[in-house]
Amino acid sequence: MEAKPPIELADFQRVDLRVGRIVAVEEFPEARRPSYKLTIDFGPLGVKRSSAAIRPWYAPEDLIGRLIIAVVNLPVRRVAGFPSEVLVLGAIQPDGRVILLQPDQPTDPGNPIA
C-alpha cells in the first residue's frame, strides 16, 4: 500500500482519537463483509456503537472488555441500516487480516490519543 500525500498538522489535529472499552458484541449478518456490531464505552463521551469487519479474526468473548482506539468525531455512517457512530482503528496486514489498535498499558475509556 502506497503512502498517502502529506497533510497539514492542523488537519490531523481535527481528528478526535479516543480510547474505548468494548462492552457488547453482536453478530451482524446483514453486513456485506463478516462484521460485528460493537457497543463501546468512551467514559465521559458516553457509549457509542460501531460496525467492525473483524469477525474472521476475533471471537466475541475475546472482544468484551478490550480497550481499542477509535475516531469519535466522524459523521454517523449507516452500514446495512445500522448507525455506526465511531471508526474503530486496526492495522491491515498484507493477507487482509485486521489487528485492532489498543493501548499497551491500562488507561481510562475516553482518554484522548495524542
Backbone as XML, in Angstrom:
<?xml version="1.0"?>
<chain id="A" units="angstrom">
  <residue number="1" name="MET">
    <atom name="N" x="0.845" y="-1.172" z="0.000"/>
    <atom name="CA" x="0.000" y="0.000" z="0.000"/>
    <atom name="C" x="0.893" y="1.238" z="0.000"/>
  </residue>
  <residue number="2" name="GLU">
    <atom name="N" x="0.586" y="2.148" z="-0.899"/>
    <atom name="CA" x="1.398" y="3.363" z="-1.022"/>
    <atom name="C" x="1.058" y="4.372" z="0.066"/>
  </residue>
  <residue number="3" name="ALA">
    <atom name="N" x="2.044" y="5.211" z="0.372"/>
    <atom name="CA" x="1.826" y="6.286" z="1.338"/>
    <atom name="C" x="0.877" y="7.313" z="0.742"/>
  </residue>
  <residue number="4" name="LYS">
    <atom name="N" x="0.087" y="7.934" z="1.603"/>
    <atom name="CA" x="-0.840" y="8.985" z="1.166"/>
    <atom name="C" x="-0.107" y="10.314" z="1.140"/>
  </residue>
  <residue number="5" name="PRO">
    <atom name="N" x="-0.627" y="11.290" z="0.403"/>
    <atom name="CA" x="0.049" y="12.592" z="0.338"/>
    <atom name="C" x="0.054" y="13.274" z="1.707"/>
  </residue>
  <residue number="6" name="PRO">
    <atom name="N" x="1.033" y="14.152" z="1.945"/>
    <atom name="CA" x="1.121" y="14.844" z="3.230"/>
    <atom name="C" x="-0.117" y="15.705" z="3.493"/>
  </residue>
  <residue number="7" name="ILE">
    <atom name="N" x="-0.421" y="15.862" z="4.776"/>
    <atom name="CA" x="-1.485" y="16.766" z="5.207"/>
    <atom name="C" x="-0.893" y="17.752" z="6.202"/>
  </residue>
  <residue number="8" name="GLU">
    <atom name="N" x="-1.609" y="18.807" z="6.454"/>
    <atom name="CA" x="-1.171" y="19.793" z="7.438"/>
    <atom name="C" x="-1.442" y="19.266" z="8.844"/>
  </residue>
  <residue number="9" name="LEU">
    <atom name="N" x="-0.610" y="19.649" z="9.802"/>
    <atom name="CA" x="-0.799" y="19.247" z="11.192"/>
    <atom name="C" x="-2.184" y="19.649" z="11.683"/>
  </residue>
  <residue number="10" name="ALA">
    <atom name="N" x="-2.655" y="20.812" z="11.284"/>
    <atom name="CA" x="-3.982" y="21.279" z="11.712"/>
    <atom name="C" x="-5.082" y="20.313" z="11.265"/>
  </residue>
  <residue number="11" name="ASP">
    <atom name="N" x="-4.923" y="19.702" z="10.082"/>
    <atom name="CA" x="-5.909" y="18.721" z="9.618"/>
    <atom name="C" x="-5.916" y="17.501" z="10.531"/>
  </residue>
  <residue number="12" name="PHE">
    <atom name="N" x="-4.742" y="17.008" z="10.876"/>
    <atom name="CA" x="-4.648" y="15.844" z="11.758"/>
    <atom name="C" x="-5.212" y="16.157" z="13.139"/>
  </residue>
  <residue number="13" name="GLN">
    <atom name="N" x="-4.966" y="17.355" z="13.643"/>
    <atom name="CA" x="-5.428" y="17.728" z="14.981"/>
    <atom name="C" x="-6.951" y="17.796" z="15.075"/>
  </residue>
  <residue number="14" name="ARG">
    <atom name="N" x="-7.641" y="17.861" z="13.962"/>
    <atom name="CA" x="-9.105" y="17.861" z="13.968"/>
    <atom name="C" x="-9.678" y="16.468" z="14.205"/>
  </residue>
  <residue number="15" name="VAL">
    <atom name="N" x="-8.861" y="15.426" z="14.026"/>
    <atom name="CA" x="-9.313" y="14.051" z="14.231"/>
    <atom name="C" x="-9.298" y="13.761" z="15.733"/>
  </residue>
  <residue number="16" name="ASP">
    <atom name="N" x="-10.455" y="13.368" z="16.274"/>
    <atom name="CA" x="-10.574" y="13.088" z="17.708"/>
    <atom name="C" x="-10.428" y="11.586" z="17.933"/>
  </residue>
  <residue number="17" name="LEU">
    <atom name="N" x="-9.223" y="11.170" z="18.321"/>
    <atom name="CA" x="-8.914" y="9.767" z="18.602"/>
    <atom name="C" x="-9.055" y="9.536" z="20.096"/>
  </residue>
  <residue number="18" name="ARG">
    <atom name="N" x="-9.799" y="8.495" z="20.476"/>
    <atom name="CA" x="-10.040" y="8.215" z="21.889"/>
    <atom name="C" x="-9.903" y="6.730" z="22.188"/>
  </residue>
  <residue number="19" name="VAL">
    <atom name="N" x="-9.617" y="6.452" z="23.464"/>
    <atom name="CA" x="-9.619" y="5.086" z="23.976"/>
    <atom name="C" x="-11.063" y="4.715" z="24.295"/>
  </residue>
  <residue number="20" name="GLY">
    <atom name="N" x="-11.452" y="3.508" z="23.923"/>
    <atom name="CA" x="-12.771" y="2.989" z="24.273"/>
    <atom name="C" x="-12.648" y="1.575" z="24.802"/>
  </residue>
  <residue number="21" name="ARG">
    <atom name="N" x="-13.681" y="1.133" z="25.529"/>
    <atom name="CA" x="-13.725" y="-0.247" z="26.028"/>
    <atom name="C" x="-14.964" y="-0.921" z="25.431"/>
  </residue>
  <residue number="22" name="ILE">
    <atom name="N" x="-14.749" y="-2.035" z="24.745"/>
    <atom name="CA" x="-15.862" y="-2.776" z="24.153"/>
    <atom name="C" x="-16.664" y="-3.424" z="25.278"/>
  </residue>
  <residue number="23" name="VAL">
    <atom name="N" x="-17.971" y="-3.130" z="25.309"/>
    <atom name="CA" x="-18.829" y="-3.659" z="26.373"/>
    <atom name="C" x="-19.861" y="-4.659" z="25.856"/>
  </residue>
  <residue number="24" name="ALA">
    <atom name="N" x="-20.107" y="-4.681" z="24.546"/>
    <atom name="CA" x="-21.044" y="-5.653" z="23.975"/>
    <atom name="C" x="-20.684" y="-5.904" z="22.517"/>
  </residue>
  <residue number="25" name="VAL">
    <atom name="N" x="-20.941" y="-7.136" z="22.076"/>
    <atom name="CA" x="-20.651" y="-7.554" z="20.699"/>
    <atom name="C" x="-21.852" y="-8.338" z="20.181"/>
  </residue>
  <residue number="26" name="GLU">
    <atom name="N" x="-22.332" y="-7.969" z="18.992"/>
    <atom name="CA" x="-23.440" y="-8.685" z="18.352"/>
    <atom name="C" x="-23.021" y="-9.106" z="16.949"/>
  </residue>
  <residue number="27" name="GLU">
    <atom name="N" x="-23.479" y="-10.277" z="16.517"/>
    <atom name="CA" x="-23.288" y="-10.691" z="15.129"/>
    <atom name="C" x="-23.999" y="-9.682" z="14.222"/>
  </residue>
  <residue number="28" name="PHE">
    <atom name="N" x="-23.496" y="-9.516" z="13.005"/>
    <atom name="CA" x="-24.075" y="-8.552" z="12.069"/>
    <atom name="C" x="-24.199" y="-9.205" z="10.692"/>
  </residue>
  <residue number="29" name="PRO">
    <atom name="N" x="-25.133" y="-10.159" z="10.536"/>
    <atom name="CA" x="-25.231" y="-10.902" z="9.276"/>
    <atom name="C" x="-25.656" y="-10.055" z="8.081"/>
  </residue>
  <residue number="30" name="GLU">
    <atom name="N" x="-26.277" y="-8.889" z="8.313"/>
    <atom name="CA" x="-26.722" y="-8.040" z="7.207"/>
    <atom name="C" x="-25.563" y="-7.320" z="6.511"/>
  </residue>
  <residue number="31" name="ALA">
    <atom name="N" x="-24.435" y="-7.205" z="7.167"/>
    <atom name="CA" x="-23.274" y="-6.509" z="6.595"/>
    <atom name="C" x="-22.710" y="-7.306" z="5.417"/>
  </residue>
  <residue number="32" name="ARG">
    <atom name="N" x="-22.130" y="-6.589" z="4.447"/>
    <atom name="CA" x="-21.544" y="-7.256" z="3.273"/>
    <atom name="C" x="-20.339" y="-8.104" z="3.641"/>
  </residue>
  <residue number="33" name="ARG">
    <atom name="N" x="-19.508" y="-7.597" z="4.545"/>
    <atom name="CA" x="-18.326" y="-8.348" z="4.992"/>
    <atom name="C" x="-18.603" y="-8.892" z="6.390"/>
  </residue>
  <residue number="34" name="PRO">
    <atom name="N" x="-17.963" y="-9.992" z="6.789"/>
    <atom name="CA" x="-18.201" y="-10.557" z="8.123"/>
    <atom name="C" x="-17.876" y="-9.529" z="9.218"/>
  </residue>
  <residue number="35" name="SER">
    <atom name="N" x="-18.909" y="-9.107" z="9.931"/>
    <atom name="CA" x="-18.769" y="-7.979" z="10.851"/>
    <atom name="C" x="-19.467" y="-8.236" z="12.175"/>
  </residue>
  <residue number="36" name="TYR">
    <atom name="N" x="-19.146" y="-7.367" z="13.124"/>
    <atom name="CA" x="-19.848" y="-7.301" z="14.403"/>
    <atom name="C" x="-20.418" y="-5.901" z="14.578"/>
  </residue>
  <residue number="37" name="LYS">
    <atom name="N" x="-21.476" y="-5.813" z="15.386"/>
    <atom name="CA" x="-21.939" y="-4.544" z="15.925"/>
    <atom name="C" x="-21.308" y="-4.435" z="17.306"/>
  </residue>
  <residue number="38" name="LEU">
    <atom name="N" x="-20.482" y="-3.419" z="17.503"/>
    <atom name="CA" x="-19.797" y="-3.225" z="18.778"/>
    <atom name="C" x="-20.462" y="-2.096" z="19.552"/>
  </residue>
  <residue number="39" name="THR">
    <atom name="N" x="-20.604" y="-2.282" z="20.859"/>
    <atom name="CA" x="-21.012" y="-1.218" z="21.767"/>
    <atom name="C" x="-19.778" y="-0.875" z="22.579"/>
  </residue>
  <residue number="40" name="ILE">
    <atom name="N" x="-19.396" y="0.407" z="22.567"/>
    <atom name="CA" x="-18.107" y="0.826" z="23.127"/>
    <atom name="C" x="-18.322" y="1.963" z="24.116"/>
  </residue>
  <residue number="41" name="ASP">
    <atom name="N" x="-17.745" y="1.813" z="25.304"/>
    <atom name="CA" x="-17.810" y="2.844" z="26.347"/>
    <atom name="C" x="-16.630" y="3.795" z="26.168"/>
  </residue>
  <residue number="42" name="PHE">
    <atom name="N" x="-16.947" y="5.078" z="26.015"/>
    <atom name="CA" x="-15.917" y="6.106" z="25.896"/>
    <atom name="C" x="-15.915" y="7.026" z="27.116"/>
  </residue>
  <residue number="43" name="GLY">
    <atom name="N" x="-16.218" y="6.484" z="28.288"/>
    <atom name="CA" x="-16.161" y="7.263" z="29.527"/>
    <atom name="C" x="-17.049" y="8.484" z="29.456"/>
  </residue>
  <residue number="44" name="PRO">
    <atom name="N" x="-16.460" y="9.683" z="29.664"/>
    <atom name="CA" x="-17.267" y="10.903" z="29.695"/>
    <atom name="C" x="-17.973" y="11.221" z="28.372"/>
  </residue>
  <residue number="45" name="LEU">
    <atom name="N" x="-17.532" y="10.614" z="27.268"/>
    <atom name="CA" x="-18.192" y="10.838" z="25.974"/>
    <atom name="C" x="-19.422" y="9.957" z="25.796"/>
  </residue>
  <residue number="46" name="GLY">
    <atom name="N" x="-19.602" y="9.000" z="26.686"/>
    <atom name="CA" x="-20.753" y="8.110" z="26.613"/>
    <atom name="C" x="-20.473" y="6.830" z="25.853"/>
  </residue>
  <residue number="47" name="VAL">
    <atom name="N" x="-21.540" y="6.093" z="25.617"/>
    <atom name="CA" x="-21.471" y="4.810" z="24.917"/>
    <atom name="C" x="-21.842" y="5.044" z="23.458"/>
  </residue>
  <residue number="48" name="LYS">
    <atom name="N" x="-21.035" y="4.483" z="22.563"/>
    <atom name="CA" x="-21.252" y="4.642" z="21.121"/>
    <atom name="C" x="-21.223" y="3.259" z="20.475"/>
  </residue>
  <residue number="49" name="ARG">
    <atom name="N" x="-21.772" y="3.184" z="19.249"/>
    <atom name="CA" x="-21.817" y="1.909" z="18.532"/>
    <atom name="C" x="-21.024" y="2.001" z="17.239"/>
  </residue>
  <residue number="50" name="SER">
    <atom name="N" x="-20.503" y="0.856" z="16.809"/>
    <atom name="CA" x="-19.706" y="0.815" z="15.591"/>
    <atom name="C" x="-19.875" y="-0.529" z="14.905"/>
  </residue>
  <residue number="51" name="SER">
    <atom name="N" x="-19.844" y="-0.504" z="13.586"/>
    <atom name="CA" x="-19.750" y="-1.726" z="12.801"/>
    <atom name="C" x="-18.268" y="-1.970" z="12.544"/>
  </residue>
  <residue number="52" name="ALA">
    <atom name="N" x="-17.811" y="-3.192" z="12.784"/>
    <atom name="CA" x="-16.395" y="-3.516" z="12.576"/>
    <atom name="C" x="-16.290" y="-4.841" z="11.824"/>
  </residue>
  <residue number="53" name="ALA">
    <atom name="N" x="-15.627" y="-4.817" z="10.668"/>
    <atom name="CA" x="-15.464" y="-6.011" z="9.828"/>
    <atom name="C" x="-14.267" y="-6.822" z="10.310"/>
  </residue>
  <residue number="54" name="ILE">
    <atom name="N" x="-14.405" y="-7.388" z="11.510"/>
    <atom name="CA" x="-13.298" y="-8.116" z="12.146"/>
    <atom name="C" x="-13.693" y="-9.531" z="12.557"/>
  </residue>
  <residue number="55" name="ARG">
    <atom name="N" x="-14.890" y="-9.976" z="12.172"/>
    <atom name="CA" x="-15.390" y="-11.265" z="12.646"/>
    <atom name="C" x="-14.484" y="-12.447" z="12.317"/>
  </residue>
  <residue number="56" name="PRO">
    <atom name="N" x="-13.807" y="-12.489" z="11.156"/>
    <atom name="CA" x="-12.959" y="-13.659" z="10.890"/>
    <atom name="C" x="-11.780" y="-13.812" z="11.858"/>
  </residue>
  <residue number="57" name="TRP">
    <atom name="N" x="-11.398" y="-12.747" z="12.545"/>
    <atom name="CA" x="-10.173" y="-12.773" z="13.342"/>
    <atom name="C" x="-10.392" y="-12.653" z="14.842"/>
  </residue>
  <residue number="58" name="TYR">
    <atom name="N" x="-11.592" y="-12.308" z="15.259"/>
    <atom name="CA" x="-11.863" y="-12.112" z="16.687"/>
    <atom name="C" x="-13.172" y="-12.790" z="17.067"/>
  </residue>
  <residue number="59" name="ALA">
    <atom name="N" x="-13.144" y="-13.540" z="18.165"/>
    <atom name="CA" x="-14.365" y="-14.113" z="18.735"/>
    <atom name="C" x="-14.996" y="-13.073" z="19.662"/>
  </residue>
  <residue number="60" name="PRO">
    <atom name="N" x="-16.322" y="-13.062" z="19.787"/>
    <atom name="CA" x="-16.967" y="-12.074" z="20.658"/>
    <atom name="C" x="-16.409" y="-12.062" z="22.078"/>
  </residue>
  <residue number="61" name="GLU">
    <atom name="N" x="-16.162" y="-13.232" z="22.628"/>
    <atom name="CA" x="-15.669" y="-13.292" z="24.015"/>
    <atom name="C" x="-14.267" y="-12.700" z="24.163"/>
  </residue>
  <residue number="62" name="ASP">
    <atom name="N" x="-13.504" y="-12.636" z="23.076"/>
    <atom name="CA" x="-12.171" y="-12.027" z="23.124"/>
    <atom name="C" x="-12.232" y="-10.507" z="23.006"/>
  </residue>
  <residue number="63" name="LEU">
    <atom name="N" x="-13.379" y="-9.992" z="22.579"/>
    <atom name="CA" x="-13.520" y="-8.547" z="22.399"/>
    <atom name="C" x="-14.088" y="-7.846" z="23.628"/>
  </residue>
  <residue number="64" name="ILE">
    <atom name="N" x="-14.952" y="-8.520" z="24.372"/>
    <atom name="CA" x="-15.581" y="-7.902" z="25.544"/>
    <atom name="C" x="-14.499" y="-7.492" z="26.542"/>
  </residue>
  <residue number="65" name="GLY">
    <atom name="N" x="-14.527" y="-6.215" z="26.937"/>
    <atom name="CA" x="-13.557" y="-5.688" z="27.895"/>
    <atom name="C" x="-12.282" y="-5.169" z="27.265"/>
  </residue>
  <residue number="66" name="ARG">
    <atom name="N" x="-12.086" y="-5.399" z="25.988"/>
    <atom name="CA" x="-10.861" y="-4.967" z="25.305"/>
    <atom name="C" x="-10.860" y="-3.455" z="25.105"/>
  </residue>
  <residue number="67" name="LEU">
    <atom name="N" x="-9.709" y="-2.836" z="25.355"/>
    <atom name="CA" x="-9.529" y="-1.426" z="25.037"/>
    <atom name="C" x="-9.171" y="-1.303" z="23.563"/>
  </residue>
  <residue number="68" name="ILE">
    <atom name="N" x="-9.760" y="-0.304" z="22.906"/>
    <atom name="CA" x="-9.497" y="-0.054" z="21.484"/>
    <atom name="C" x="-9.237" y="1.433" z="21.286"/>
  </residue>
  <residue number="69" name="ILE">
    <atom name="N" x="-8.820" y="1.785" z="20.085"/>
    <atom name="CA" x="-8.653" y="3.183" z="19.682"/>
    <atom name="C" x="-9.672" y="3.439" z="18.570"/>
  </residue>
  <residue number="70" name="ALA">
    <atom name="N" x="-10.368" y="4.578" z="18.655"/>
    <atom name="CA" x="-11.377" y="4.896" z="17.642"/>
    <atom name="C" x="-11.389" y="6.388" z="17.339"/>
  </residue>
  <residue number="71" name="VAL">
    <atom name="N" x="-11.837" y="6.709" z="16.134"/>
    <atom name="CA" x="-12.122" y="8.096" z="15.757"/>
    <atom name="C" x="-13.570" y="8.349" z="16.160"/>
  </residue>
  <residue number="72" name="VAL">
    <atom name="N" x="-13.788" y="9.380" z="16.991"/>
    <atom name="CA" x="-15.129" y="9.607" z="17.536"/>
    <atom name="C" x="-15.837" y="10.828" z="16.954"/>
  </residue>
  <residue number="73" name="ASN">
    <atom name="N" x="-15.197" y="11.552" z="16.037"/>
    <atom name="CA" x="-15.845" y="12.760" z="15.514"/>
    <atom name="C" x="-16.104" y="12.717" z="14.000"/>
  </residue>
  <residue number="74" name="LEU">
    <atom name="N" x="-16.319" y="11.529" z="13.469"/>
    <atom name="CA" x="-16.757" y="11.399" z="12.076"/>
    <atom name="C" x="-18.287" y="11.417" z="12.041"/>
  </residue>
  <residue number="75" name="PRO">
    <atom name="N" x="-18.883" y="11.784" z="10.910"/>
    <atom name="CA" x="-20.344" y="11.696" z="10.812"/>
    <atom name="C" x="-20.798" y="10.243" z="10.950"/>
  </residue>
  <residue number="76" name="VAL">
    <atom name="N" x="-22.006" y="10.046" z="11.451"/>
    <atom name="CA" x="-22.572" y="8.704" z="11.551"/>
    <atom name="C" x="-22.681" y="8.127" z="10.142"/>
  </residue>
  <residue number="77" name="ARG">
    <atom name="N" x="-22.272" y="6.870" z="10.015"/>
    <atom name="CA" x="-22.330" y="6.176" z="8.718"/>
    <atom name="C" x="-23.250" y="4.970" z="8.868"/>
  </residue>
  <residue number="78" name="ARG">
    <atom name="N" x="-24.214" y="4.849" z="7.986"/>
    <atom name="CA" x="-25.136" y="3.716" z="8.049"/>
    <atom name="C" x="-24.525" y="2.532" z="7.295"/>
  </residue>
  <residue number="79" name="VAL">
    <atom name="N" x="-24.422" y="1.407" z="7.989"/>
    <atom name="CA" x="-23.897" y="0.174" z="7.411"/>
    <atom name="C" x="-25.029" y="-0.847" z="7.472"/>
  </residue>
  <residue number="80" name="ALA">
    <atom name="N" x="-25.573" y="-1.203" z="6.319"/>
    <atom name="CA" x="-26.712" y="-2.133" z="6.252"/>
    <atom name="C" x="-27.817" y="-1.706" z="7.223"/>
  </residue>
  <residue number="81" name="GLY">
    <atom name="N" x="-28.089" y="-0.397" z="7.263"/>
    <atom name="CA" x="-29.135" y="0.141" z="8.118"/>
    <atom name="C" x="-28.735" y="0.421" z="9.551"/>
  </residue>
  <residue number="82" name="PHE">
    <atom name="N" x="-27.541" y="0.001" z="9.944"/>
    <atom name="CA" x="-27.058" y="0.186" z="11.321"/>
    <atom name="C" x="-26.255" y="1.479" z="11.409"/>
  </residue>
  <residue number="83" name="PRO">
    <atom name="N" x="-26.565" y="2.368" z="12.371"/>
    <atom name="CA" x="-25.817" y="3.622" z="12.502"/>
    <atom name="C" x="-24.475" y="3.407" z="13.211"/>
  </residue>
  <residue number="84" name="SER">
    <atom name="N" x="-23.398" y="3.460" z="12.448"/>
    <atom name="CA" x="-22.054" y="3.305" z="13.002"/>
    <atom name="C" x="-21.544" y="4.695" z="13.379"/>
  </residue>
  <residue number="85" name="GLU">
    <atom name="N" x="-21.353" y="4.919" z="14.691"/>
    <atom name="CA" x="-21.049" y="6.252" z="15.215"/>
    <atom name="C" x="-19.565" y="6.565" z="15.313"/>
  </residue>
  <residue number="86" name="VAL">
    <atom name="N" x="-18.729" y="5.536" z="15.395"/>
    <atom name="CA" x="-17.285" y="5.739" z="15.533"/>
    <atom name="C" x="-16.560" y="4.784" z="14.597"/>
  </residue>
  <residue number="87" name="LEU">
    <atom name="N" x="-15.305" y="5.096" z="14.292"/>
    <atom name="CA" x="-14.472" y="4.247" z="13.444"/>
    <atom name="C" x="-13.394" y="3.606" z="14.312"/>
  </residue>
  <residue number="88" name="VAL">
    <atom name="N" x="-13.514" y="2.296" z="14.517"/>
    <atom name="CA" x="-12.527" y="1.546" z="15.288"/>
    <atom name="C" x="-11.310" y="1.324" z="14.395"/>
  </residue>
  <residue number="89" name="LEU">
    <atom name="N" x="-10.118" y="1.570" z="14.934"/>
    <atom name="CA" x="-8.896" y="1.506" z="14.131"/>
    <atom name="C" x="-8.195" y="0.160" z="14.257"/>
  </residue>
  <residue number="90" name="GLY">
    <atom name="N" x="-7.622" y="-0.279" z="13.144"/>
    <atom name="CA" x="-6.864" y="-1.516" z="13.128"/>
    <atom name="C" x="-5.787" y="-1.453" z="12.062"/>
  </residue>
  <residue number="91" name="ALA">
    <atom name="N" x="-4.778" y="-2.278" z="12.229"/>
    <atom name="CA" x="-3.687" y="-2.382" z="11.258"/>
    <atom name="C" x="-4.042" y="-3.485" z="10.261"/>
  </residue>
  <residue number="92" name="ILE">
    <atom name="N" x="-4.040" y="-3.138" z="8.971"/>
    <atom name="CA" x="-4.371" y="-4.101" z="7.925"/>
    <atom name="C" x="-3.093" y="-4.822" z="7.512"/>
  </residue>
  <residue number="93" name="GLN">
    <atom name="N" x="-3.122" y="-6.138" z="7.649"/>
    <atom name="CA" x="-1.972" y="-6.967" z="7.311"/>
    <atom name="C" x="-1.957" y="-7.273" z="5.812"/>
  </residue>
  <residue number="94" name="PRO">
    <atom name="N" x="-0.795" y="-7.666" z="5.253"/>
    <atom name="CA" x="-0.722" y="-7.983" z="3.820"/>
    <atom name="C" x="-1.732" y="-9.050" z="3.381"/>
  </residue>
  <residue number="95" name="ASP">
    <atom name="N" x="-2.087" y="-9.974" z="4.282"/>
    <atom name="CA" x="-3.053" y="-11.023" z="3.927"/>
    <atom name="C" x="-4.504" y="-10.586" z="4.143"/>
  </residue>
  <residue number="96" name="GLY">
    <atom name="N" x="-4.719" y="-9.313" z="4.535"/>
    <atom name="CA" x="-6.067" y="-8.790" z="4.722"/>
    <atom name="C" x="-6.573" y="-8.826" z="6.147"/>
  </residue>
  <residue number="97" name="ARG">
    <atom name="N" x="-5.877" y="-9.545" z="7.032"/>
    <atom name="CA" x="-6.296" y="-9.575" z="8.441"/>
    <atom name="C" x="-6.254" y="-8.172" z="9.028"/>
  </residue>
  <residue number="98" name="VAL">
    <atom name="N" x="-7.118" y="-7.944" z="10.007"/>
    <atom name="CA" x="-7.130" y="-6.669" z="10.717"/>
    <atom name="C" x="-6.755" y="-6.932" z="12.169"/>
  </residue>
  <residue number="99" name="ILE">
    <atom name="N" x="-5.758" y="-6.192" z="12.650"/>
    <atom name="CA" x="-5.336" y="-6.283" z="14.048"/>
    <atom name="C" x="-5.745" y="-4.981" z="14.723"/>
  </residue>
  <residue number="100" name="LEU">
    <atom name="N" x="-6.633" y="-5.085" z="15.714"/>
    <atom name="CA" x="-7.129" y="-3.891" z="16.391"/>
    <atom name="C" x="-6.010" y="-3.152" z="17.111"/>
  </residue>
  <residue number="101" name="LEU">
    <atom name="N" x="-6.035" y="-1.820" z="17.012"/>
    <atom name="CA" x="-5.092" y="-0.993" z="17.767"/>
    <atom name="C" x="-5.595" y="-0.875" z="19.194"/>
  </residue>
  <residue number="102" name="GLN">
    <atom name="N" x="-4.659" y="-0.940" z="20.142"/>
    <atom name="CA" x="-5.025" y="-0.830" z="21.552"/>
    <atom name="C" x="-3.866" y="-0.223" z="22.326"/>
  </residue>
  <residue number="103" name="PRO">
    <atom name="N" x="-4.163" y="0.427" z="23.464"/>
    <atom name="CA" x="-3.079" y="0.957" z="24.291"/>
    <atom name="C" x="-2.232" y="-0.197" z="24.826"/>
  </residue>
  <residue number="104" name="ASP">
    <atom name="N" x="-0.941" y="0.052" z="25.036"/>
    <atom name="CA" x="-0.080" y="-1.021" z="25.559"/>
    <atom name="C" x="-0.028" y="-1.036" z="27.081"/>
  </residue>
  <residue number="105" name="GLN">
    <atom name="N" x="-0.720" y="-0.098" z="27.729"/>
    <atom name="CA" x="-0.845" y="-0.084" z="29.186"/>
    <atom name="C" x="-2.284" y="0.290" z="29.531"/>
  </residue>
  <residue number="106" name="PRO">
    <atom name="N" x="-2.746" y="-0.063" z="30.740"/>
    <atom name="CA" x="-4.114" y="0.298" z="31.124"/>
    <atom name="C" x="-4.313" y="1.813" z="31.113"/>
  </residue>
  <residue number="107" name="THR">
    <atom name="N" x="-5.472" y="2.235" z="30.658"/>
    <atom name="CA" x="-5.854" y="3.644" z="30.635"/>
    <atom name="C" x="-7.373" y="3.711" z="30.669"/>
  </residue>
  <residue number="108" name="ASP">
    <atom name="N" x="-7.908" y="4.877" z="30.925"/>
    <atom name="CA" x="-9.355" y="5.016" z="31.074"/>
    <atom name="C" x="-10.048" y="5.253" z="29.735"/>
  </residue>
  <residue number="109" name="PRO">
    <atom name="N" x="-11.236" y="4.663" z="29.560"/>
    <atom name="CA" x="-12.032" y="4.967" z="28.377"/>
    <atom name="C" x="-12.312" y="6.465" z="28.288"/>
  </residue>
  <residue number="110" name="GLY">
    <atom name="N" x="-12.239" y="6.968" z="27.072"/>
    <atom name="CA" x="-12.462" y="8.388" z="26.833"/>
    <atom name="C" x="-11.188" y="9.199" z="26.768"/>
  </residue>
  <residue number="111" name="ASN">
    <atom name="N" x="-10.071" y="8.627" z="27.247"/>
    <atom name="CA" x="-8.819" y="9.384" z="27.188"/>
    <atom name="C" x="-8.440" y="9.646" z="25.735"/>
  </residue>
  <residue number="112" name="PRO">
    <atom name="N" x="-7.964" y="10.874" z="25.451"/>
    <atom name="CA" x="-7.580" y="11.200" z="24.077"/>
    <atom name="C" x="-6.241" y="10.577" z="23.699"/>
  </residue>
  <residue number="113" name="ILE">
    <atom name="N" x="-6.066" y="10.374" z="22.409"/>
    <atom name="CA" x="-4.809" y="9.884" z="21.851"/>
    <atom name="C" x="-4.077" y="11.086" z="21.274"/>
  </residue>
  <residue number="114" name="ALA">
    <atom name="N" x="-2.811" y="11.236" z="21.652"/>
    <atom name="CA" x="-2.013" y="12.380" z="21.186"/>
    <atom name="C" x="-1.158" y="11.972" z="20.006"/>
  </residue>
</chain>
